[in-house]
Amino acid sequence: MPHLFIKEPKSLKYPITSNGVKFLFKVDDLIACEIDKKRFFISLQKREDKYLLKYDKITRPISSILKKAYTEFLNLTKPEIISSNIEGIKDKQPNKYLITINDSLDFEKIIVEIGFGSGRHLLHLAKKYPDITIIGIEIHKPSIEQVLKRCELENITNVRIIDYDGRLVLSKIQSNKVHSIYVHFPVPWDKKPNRRVISEYFINESIRVLEKDGFLHLRTDSDNYFDYSFNEFMKLNKNELKIYKNRELEVSSKYEDRWKKQNKNIYDIYMINDEISPELKEDFDFELGCLEAKKADNKAYIFDDFVIHFEKVAPIDDKNYLIKLTMGAFERPEHLYIIAGKKSEYFNKPVFHKLNQKAHNKLKEILSCQK
């Protein structure tokens, strides 16, 4: 990302606006910026006899917006520029197959694969079901890049890729929309079972999003994962399972090919859904109201399925504070900033999903001015 080394800049009185760039306030080395209603921080860090002007990792905008903020900051503060790399960096063109957790998932009919790896099975599904949107969920970026290239080369248009935690993506999908969910060869996490994809929460979310007679398919080479998952499925009061051992499928991953040569057992569990679930109602409320920042300093709260960790509190002025925190689903917490005071607000709001809402509600309870 673009950055510069500069001599000491002239001080600014905040807030100040220059050519559409709003510089809202400064806290320690962070400068709050806003362009076209997009808010982010840039960082001005003292380095011996010079200053480093760079992006903030938490609120990082696209390069073109960041460069505009740099340009106007330099116009206002008139420093000598020692070195810069901002001219040669360009924004990547958005990929039509790549979406984010904040994008709409309201497709007519959906197939989900979580942890698609090399993408053999995902692309097989896309070709087999050309009229269904295939949502592939993966956090391994080289795998994502490989599948995106294959979609472009083979003109596969019904695939959408999300780089996020699959357990949380399901909570964003409308009820009864999903034809099938595939979890093939997930990481066993024998030493950290809380990180496993299959859980009571995940199974219940799968039942909600699956259409009647839709199915969740787990395929694993791990004896431990099979035993654990079977027990999780059997916690349901009512259930239809189909179980296979060493069954051949239409397509095999490169890892599966390797395990077969090693004579490893491969297990399949199919959970068939026979319910019609109520419509998903996303009544999210991320308003904060009055918060007391002094209650937040260096405190962490860990709950069953979400976490809140207040990392730093710093004054903006005599009435408001900036709180840096980690908050949200235990498996995928978000790094955020809050402007705390009588009328508190998130600098940028968290992703709208159920566990973030639970964390938000607890945060308000902890920091409320009413206590």
Residue pairs with C-beta under 8 A, 6 or more apart in sequence:
1 54
1 55
1 60
1 63
1 66
1 89
2 55
2 63
2 66
2 67
2 70
2 84
2 85
2 86
2 89
3 52
3 53
3 54
3 55
3 84
3 85
3 86
4 52
4 53
4 54
4 70
4 74
4 81
4 82
4 83
4 84
4 85
4 86
5 47
5 50
5 51
5 52
5 53
5 81
5 82
5 83
5 84
6 50
6 51
6 53
6 74
6 79
6 80
6 81
6 82
7 50
7 51
7 79
7 80
7 82
8 51
8 79
9 44
9 51
9 73
9 74
9 77
9 78
9 79
10 76
10 77
10 78
10 79
11 77
12 23
12 26
12 76
12 77
14 23
14 24
14 25
14 26
15 22
15 23
15 24
15 25
16 22
16 23
16 76
17 23
18 72
18 75
18 76
19 72
19 75
20 35
20 36
20 68
21 33
21 34
21 35
21 68
21 69
21 72
21 73
22 33
22 34
22 35
23 31
23 32
23 33
23 72
23 73
23 76
24 32
24 33
24 34
24 39
25 31
25 32
25 316
25 317
26 32
27 314
27 315
27 316
27 322
28 314
29 43
29 44
29 45
29 46
30 41
30 42
30 43
30 56
30 322
31 41
31 42
31 43
31 44
31 73
32 39
32 40
32 41
32 347
33 39
33 40
33 41
33 42
33 69
34 40
35 61
35 65
35 68
35 69
36 65
38 61
38 65
39 59
39 347
39 348
40 55
40 56
40 59
40 60
40 61
40 65
40 66
40 69
40 348
41 55
41 56
41 58
41 59
41 337
41 347
42 53
42 54
42 55
42 56
42 66
42 69
42 70
42 73
43 52
43 53
43 54
43 55
43 56
44 51
44 52
44 53
45 51
45 52
45 54
50 82
51 79
53 70
53 73
55 61
55 66
57 335
58 324
58 335
58 336
58 337
59 337
59 347
59 348
60 66
61 69
62 91
63 89
63 90
63 91
64 90
64 91
67 86
67 89
70 86
74 81
95 148
97 148
97 151
97 152
97 159
97 160
97 161
98 144
98 148
98 160
98 161
98 162
98 163
99 160
99 161
99 162
100 162
100 163
100 164
101 162
101 164
101 168
101 169
101 172
101 351
101 353
102 351
102 352
105 135
105 169
105 172
105 173
105 174
106 174
107 133
107 135
107 160
107 177
108 133
109 131
109 132
109 133
109 177
109 178
109 179
109 211
110 132
110 133
110 134
110 135
110 173
110 177
110 178
110 179
110 209
111 125
111 129
111 132
111 133
111 134
111 135
111 178
111 179
111 180
111 181
111 182
112 134
112 135
112 136
112 137
112 166
112 169
112 170
112 173
112 178
112 180
112 181
112 182
112 209
113 121
113 122
113 125
113 134
113 135
113 136
113 137
113 181
113 182
113 183
113 184
114 137
114 138
114 166
114 169
114 181
114 182
114 183
114 186
114 197
115 137
115 138
115 166
115 183
115 184
115 185
115 186
115 187
115 197
116 122
116 136
116 137
116 138
116 143
116 147
116 184
117 138
117 140
117 143
117 184
117 185
117 253
117 255
118 143
118 146
118 253
118 254
119 136
119 143
119 146
119 147
119 150
120 251
120 252
120 253
120 254
121 182
121 184
121 251
121 253
122 134
122 136
122 147
122 159
123 147
123 150
123 151
123 154
123 156
123 159
124 250
124 251
125 134
125 182
126 134
126 151
126 156
126 158
126 159
127 156
128 250
129 158
129 179
130 158
131 158
132 158
132 179
133 158
133 159
133 160
134 158
134 159
134 160
135 160
135 161
135 162
135 169
136 147
136 159
136 160
136 161
136 162
137 161
137 162
137 164
137 165
137 166
137 169
138 144
138 147
138 161
138 162
138 163
139 163
139 164
139 165
141 163
144 161
144 163
147 159
147 161
148 161
150 156
151 157
151 159
162 169
164 332
165 329
165 331
165 332
166 183
166 197
167 197
167 199
167 201
167 202
167 205
167 329
167 331
167 332
168 329
168 331
168 332
168 351
168 353
168 355
170 181
170 202
170 205
170 206
170 208
170 209
171 205
171 353
171 354
171 355
172 352
172 353
173 209
173 280
174 209
174 279
174 280
175 208
175 209
175 277
175 278
175 279
175 280
176 209
176 210
176 211
176 212
176 276
176 277
177 209
177 211
178 206
178 209
178 210
178 211
178 214
179 210
179 211
179 214
180 210
180 214
180 215
180 216
180 217
181 206
181 209
181 210
181 214
181 215
181 216
181 217
182 217
182 219
183 197
183 198
183 216
183 217
183 218
183 219
184 217
184 218
184 219
184 253
185 219
185 220
185 221
185 253
185 255
185 256
186 196
186 197
186 198
186 218
186 220
186 225
187 195
187 196
188 196
188 220
188 222
188 224
188 225
189 195
189 196
190 222
190 224
193 228
194 330
194 331
195 331
196 225
196 228
198 218
198 225
198 228
198 229
198 232
199 232
200 232
200 235
201 305
203 216
203 232
203 233
203 235
203 236
203 271
206 216
206 271
206 273
207 271
207 273
207 275
207 277
208 277
208 280
209 277
210 216
210 273
211 273
212 273
212 274
212 275
212 276
213 272
213 273
213 274
214 272
214 273
215 270
215 271
215 272
215 273
216 270
216 271
216 273
217 268
217 269
217 270
218 229
218 267
218 268
218 269
218 271
219 249
219 266
219 267
219 268
220 226
220 229
220 266
220 267
221 256
221 259
221 264
221 265
221 266
221 267
223 265
223 267
226 267
226 269
229 269
230 241
230 243
230 269
233 239
233 241
233 269
233 271
238 274
239 271
240 271
240 272
240 274
241 269
241 270
241 271
241 272
242 268
242 269
242 270
242 272
243 267
243 268
243 269
243 270
244 267
244 268
244 270
245 265
245 266
245 267
245 268
246 265
246 266
247 266
247 268
252 260
256 266
259 266
260 266
282 352
284 352
284 357
285 357
285 360
286 346
286 349
286 350
286 352
286 357
286 360
287 345
288 338
288 340
288 344
288 345
288 346
288 363
288 364
289 343
289 344
289 364
289 368
289 369
290 341
290 342
290 343
290 344
290 368
290 369
290 370
291 323
291 338
291 340
291 341
291 344
291 364
291 367
291 368
291 369
292 340
292 367
292 368
292 369
292 371
293 313
293 321
293 323
293 340
293 341
293 367
294 313
295 366
295 367
295 371
296 310
296 313
296 323
296 325
296 340
296 366
296 367
297 310
297 312
297 313
298 310
298 311
298 312
299 309
299 310
300 307
300 308
300 309
300 310
301 307
301 308
301 309
301 362
301 366
302 330
303 330
303 358
303 362
304 330
305 329
305 330
305 355
305 358
306 327
306 328
306 329
306 330
306 333
306 355
306 356
306 358
306 359
306 362
307 326
307 327
307 328
307 330
307 333
307 359
308 325
308 326
308 327
308 359
308 362
308 363
308 366
309 325
309 326
309 327
309 333
310 323
310 324
310 325
311 324
311 325
311 326
312 323
312 324
313 321
313 322
313 323
313 324
313 340
314 321
314 322
315 321
315 322
316 322
316 339
319 341
319 342
320 339
320 340
320 341
321 339
321 340
321 341
322 337
322 338
322 339
322 340
322 347
323 337
323 338
323 339
323 340
324 335
324 336
324 337
325 335
325 336
325 337
325 338
325 363
326 333
326 334
326 335
326 336
327 333
327 334
327 336
327 350
327 356
327 359
327 360
327 363
328 334
328 350
328 351
328 355
328 356
328 359
329 353
329 355
329 356
329 359
330 355
334 350
334 351
334 356
336 346
336 347
336 348
336 350
337 346
337 347
337 348
338 344
338 345
338 346
338 347
339 345
339 346
339 347
340 367
342 369
350 356
350 359
350 360
